[in-house]
Every structure is written in C-alpha cells, then in structure tokens.
Amino acid sequence: MVLTAEQQWMVATVYEKAAADRLGVPPPQRAAFARKARWFRMLARIRAKKEAAVVFKQERLPRPST
C-alpha cells in the first residue's frame, strides 16, 4: 500500500504522540515510536518531493494544440 505524503505525515504524528506518552508507554517502546516517527517524516518529505516533481513535469509538457 502506497501512502501519500499527507498520510505519512499523519502516521508520523501519531507515532510522535505515542513516543511522548511517558505514563502509558515503557521507555524502550517510546524510543521505537520516536524512531518510527522520524522514519515516516522522512518518507513523507521524499514522497512530497516526488509528487511535486510529477506535477512540475506535467505542467512543463507541451500541450497539443487543436
């Protein structure tokens, strides 16, 4: 399943919130959630750049005149 940049950003936000929960989550799990949050933020940035490149490429293509 391929997620959009916005969806990946939302997943990262959820992991970040879980990593910040000091009462309900043990320290090793919080560290794992923090790593996953960083990973998904990186994926979101990469996906956003790819999506922007596709849009840019489509705008630059010459349109056939009819």
Secondary structure, 3 states (H helix, E strand, C coil): CCCCHHHHHHHHHHHHHHHHCCCCCCHHHHHHHHHHHHHHHHHHHHHHHHHHHHHHHHHHCCCCCC
